[in-house]
Amino acid sequence: MPAFHEILFPLDVALGSRGGPERKTEIVTTGSGREERNARWAHARRRWNAGYGVKSLDTLSQVVAFFEERRGRLYGFRWRDRLDHSSAAPGAEAGPSDQLIGLGDGTRTEFQLMKTYGSLHAPYARPIAKPVAGSVRIAVDGVEAEAGADFDVDPVTGLVLFAPGQAPADSAPVTAGFQFDVPARFDSDFLEVDLAAFAAGEIPSIPIVEIRP
């Protein structure tokens, strides 16, 4: 991913932000009143306003410094989504059997971390590109593998690479548990802050948008 800094946006601010996933659906209404719906994006794109997490001038100054170092929209960074940053259910610890990331064939050694949403009608598989270093656990056919010996994970891409001779057997399910960040950037080259309004309780607008790998 070009123009990206492997640094986490101030966590206390991110955890107080407001936002969520966005989809792009094209809807055409015919003359009979019927609708034709088409998904323009294969993957959702998340947006947040980090201003809700800014509670003091010191915190605001920290965000401004982060903004300046990223040169506004130029450089991406890691963002921790309070709602969705783990392979496990909210409040549960990530385990090696949380998410199916592929099936072995006896020779395949590379698997992309994935998180699946839903199960019955149209489950959505989301590629995970920014796992938290040291958080990834992998199991093959229900048996947990050893990080560093059986496999390694690229924290920049989310790619799991099995060691030579450790390729999962044919049809063996490969599962993973992990925490992850979202690649993101500022969605404005201008941060407008009215200090008088801020002192009166008005939040600044600090738009953040997900970057697709």
Number of C-alpha atoms within 10 A of each C-alpha: 11 8 10 16 15 13 12 17 21 17 13 13 19 22 16 16 20 17 17 16 12 13 13 13 11 11 11 12 10 9 7 6 8 9 11 10 11 11 11 10 12 11 16 15 16 18 20 22 21 24 21 19 21 23 16 11 12 10 15 18 12 15 20 16 12 17 22 11 12 18 13 18 18 16 17 25 21 23 24 22 21 17 11 15 18 24 25 20 11 12 7 9 13 20 20 22 22 21 23 20 22 20 18 20 14 14 13 16 17 18 18 18 29 23 20 15 12 9 8 6 6 8 10 15 17 14 18 23 21 22 25 19 14 11 15 23 21 28 22 21 16 13 12 17 18 12 15 10 11 16 19 17 24 15 20 15 16 21 20 20 18 21 15 11 10 16 20 22 16 12 12 17 18 24 25 26 26 26 21 25 22 23 25 26 25 26 18 16 13 13 16 10 15 12 13 9 11 16 12 9 10 14 19 20 17 23 20 22 23 22 18 14 13
